Structures are given as C-alpha cells and as structure tokens.
Amino acid sequence: MALPLAACGSDSGGGSATGGDAVAMMQSAMDGGGAVTCEITDAEQPGSMSIAGADRYRILARSDGETVNLLRDGSDVYVWKDGGTTGMKTTADSQTGMTLPNIQEAIDQERAAPTVDMECAADGDVDAKLVAPDEVEFQTVP
C-alpha cells in the first residue's frame, strides 16, 4: 500500500485551503509555523496527513478497507493498522530498508504540478494525533 506523499501542512491564518493555498500551509507546517491536517480525497491516494514540523507528522493511508498509520515523532517511527494490536517501531535512521516519505519533496512536486485533491486546515489538536496508541504493542526493529 502506498502512503499518500503529496499532502501535509500548517496554519497560515486559519480556515481551510485547497490548491496552492493548501501547499503554502503544508510548507509553513514543515518550517515550524504551526500545525495542519490535510484530508486527501484523491481516488488513488485517499487518506490524511497531520504535520507539526519536518520530523513530526502522521500519515493515514486508506486502501481496501484498511487504514495504515505511519507516525514520525522526532527520530522514532511507528507503523500500525487501525484496529490492530501490534505494530512496528524503528528509528528514522535505521537500516530496516524502510524508506520514509520525503514530505518536502512531495510539497515541492505538488507546488510545481498539483496532482492530489486535498483540503488542509490549521489543527490546534494535532498533538493528540502525533502520539503512538497505547493499545498497540510495538515491536522494536533495529
């Protein structure tokens, strides 16, 4: 399952935004200018992203009735499925072979040639979304 790469964001003054304004919100969040959640309604890559800095984000990718979560909180990276009881924990610089989404590259691509249908809004409750769930047992992978 591919994780949606072309959406993330930040608060650029409130309200919701689409198109170039959403991309601007995304860039602001990456630069530490607040927090944003973007809903991706694209038929090929539905999901959402919550961003609160270059190394604090959560991506939810939906496919075949399942939602896969990828959470980065500093150097820690967590992956799990909604409703699951186990998941994987690793670090951003681990040698697991897992490639993390390049959020900045996705923003740059979306700015140059918009391809993903999304709506972004400032998110004052983003910290609650950027925490690994207690009910999931994470197995550490070096």
Residue pairs with C-beta under 8 A, 6 or more apart in sequence:
1 61
1 63
1 64
1 66
1 68
2 45
2 61
2 63
3 47
3 59
3 61
3 68
3 70
3 101
4 40
4 42
4 45
4 46
4 47
4 49
4 59
4 61
4 116
5 45
5 101
5 102
5 103
5 105
5 106
6 40
6 45
6 106
6 107
6 109
6 110
6 115
6 116
6 118
7 22
7 26
7 38
7 40
7 47
7 48
7 49
7 106
7 110
7 116
7 118
7 120
8 26
8 29
8 30
8 36
8 38
8 49
8 51
8 57
8 103
8 106
8 107
9 22
9 25
9 26
9 27
9 28
9 29
9 36
9 37
9 38
9 49
9 51
9 120
10 25
10 26
10 27
10 28
10 29
10 30
10 31
10 33
10 34
10 35
10 36
10 51
10 52
10 122
11 25
11 28
11 29
11 33
11 34
11 35
11 36
11 122
11 123
12 21
12 24
12 25
12 28
12 33
12 34
12 122
13 122
14 122
15 121
15 122
16 119
16 120
16 121
17 24
17 25
17 119
17 120
17 121
18 118
18 119
18 120
19 114
20 111
20 114
21 120
22 38
22 118
22 119
22 120
23 107
23 110
23 111
23 114
25 36
25 38
25 120
25 121
25 122
26 36
26 38
26 51
26 107
26 110
26 120
27 107
27 111
28 34
28 36
29 35
29 36
29 51
29 52
29 53
30 51
30 53
30 54
30 103
30 104
30 107
31 54
32 53
32 54
34 52
34 122
35 50
35 51
35 52
35 122
35 123
35 124
35 126
35 127
36 50
36 51
36 120
36 121
36 122
36 123
36 126
37 48
37 49
37 50
37 51
37 120
37 121
37 123
37 126
37 129
38 48
38 49
38 50
38 51
38 118
38 119
38 120
38 121
39 48
39 118
39 119
39 120
40 46
40 47
40 48
40 49
40 116
40 117
40 118
41 117
41 118
41 119
42 115
42 116
42 117
42 118
45 61
45 116
46 61
46 62
46 63
47 59
47 60
47 61
47 62
47 67
48 59
48 60
49 57
49 58
49 59
49 60
50 57
50 58
50 123
50 126
50 129
50 130
51 57
51 103
51 126
52 126
52 127
52 130
54 103
54 104
55 72
55 73
55 74
55 75
55 92
56 72
56 73
56 74
56 130
57 71
57 72
57 103
57 130
58 69
58 70
58 71
58 72
58 129
58 130
59 69
59 70
59 101
60 67
60 68
60 69
60 82
61 67
61 68
61 70
66 81
66 82
67 81
67 82
68 79
68 80
68 81
68 82
69 78
69 79
69 80
69 81
69 82
69 87
70 77
70 78
70 79
70 100
70 101
71 77
71 78
71 79
71 130
71 131
71 132
72 92
72 100
73 130
73 131
73 132
75 91
75 92
75 93
76 89
76 90
76 91
76 92
77 89
77 90
77 91
77 92
77 94
77 98
77 100
78 87
78 88
78 89
78 132
78 138
79 87
79 88
79 98
80 86
80 87
80 88
80 132
80 133
80 136
80 138
81 87
84 136
85 135
85 136
85 137
86 136
86 137
86 138
86 139
87 132
87 136
87 137
87 138
87 139
88 138
88 139
88 141
89 132
89 138
89 139
89 140
89 141
90 96
90 98
90 140
90 141
90 142
92 100
94 141
94 142
95 142
96 141
96 142
109 115
110 116
123 129
132 138
